[in-house]
């Protein structure tokens, strides 16, 4: 080993680093809520450092996306829905998504009219809900919340999101297993009908879950109220022809309104201690559809690269610890000073990783998971002390040298050429 690498790579530092990662591996078998272990997720408040990017640092300029039209149903009424669908379909949209659960029969006449509308139009997607997940078999038992009389003539897509309504929605599942078939999400099914190549791009990524890139709010899309849609004087074809029309509950947002189909999102200005959901489900689906059509995905830093980074960072901390212990151990107050300095450095390093995560996400739409690095940093100082005492009391560790030996290459001595003696002929 060269002198340069010999100064950097030292046997005890490498062994201490391996000891720290071995401890993390052992701890991984202990049942702990990993959501709370994630350094970028404050478990109780459901906080993610990237929420600051969305709520505070993103561009506030609203860009209208005229590919997607939102239609508010108000308090859902099936007869009104039927009349609205007749008007909307006359405008020749490319796909119509209905974000309302039609899970039971009601008035027979109204249901028959609604069914007939579904039957004569092949561009309607109804929303469903995945039910009864079987953890052993790894699939949902059924796709419910949509009555068979309605889904018989339409396509469907589930509206479930990972987590629940008390958590911030950051991810969505493009498709999932339901017994013997693959069910697609509501937004995925709509984007597939509108642009089949967008689904191919999504499939190539091969991710079971995709992080939602929130780049739009309710003002980013055209929005119509029921009375406007039902007004025969309004020419809907000018704004709906060959477009995506999403129908659902979308009343004017007021804090005192009943919380119906509303979710917490990273766009919420109050990213800690949230109490009121900030986005309707219809707008949430519109964000996903927009992301899929634009191929505007959030990417992830490779796990192997973050592991190598964590390895290097933890090794650097062990190097700092052993270097200080070697040169300053004889001071009486050294243990207290080292303890304070070590924890101060840990806080600074963690804060820098927070900033690095936010900056990379803001600049490159890339999410880096520093969980391993953070946990390694939190354990490094204490485990280095344990390793140091093990080194003092275990012979095998005591025999390990502080430096790798230098191998000197033997220089080849040139062979001496004997002069050739010639006979003297006289």
ABEGO torsion letter per residue (X at the ends): XBAAAAAABBAAAAAAAAAAAAAAAAAAABBBBAAAABAABBAAAGBBAAAAAAAAABBABBBBBAABBBBBAEBBBAAAAAAAAAAAAAAGBABBBBBBBBABBBBAAAAAAAAAAAAABAABBBBBBBBGBBAAAGBBABBBGBBAAAAAABBBBBABBBEBAABBBABBBABBBBEABBBBBAAAAAAAAABAAAAAAAAAAGBABBBBBBABBAAABBBBBAAAAABAABBAAAAABGBBBBBBBBBBBBAABBBBGBBBBAABABABGBABBABBAAAAAAAAAAAAAAGBBBBBBBAAAAAAAAAAAAAAAAAAAAAAAAAAAABAAAAAAAAAAAAAAAAAAAAAAAAAAAAAAAAAGBBBBAAAAAAAAAAAAAAAAAAAAAAAABAAAAABBABBBBBBBBBBBBBBBBBBBBBBBX
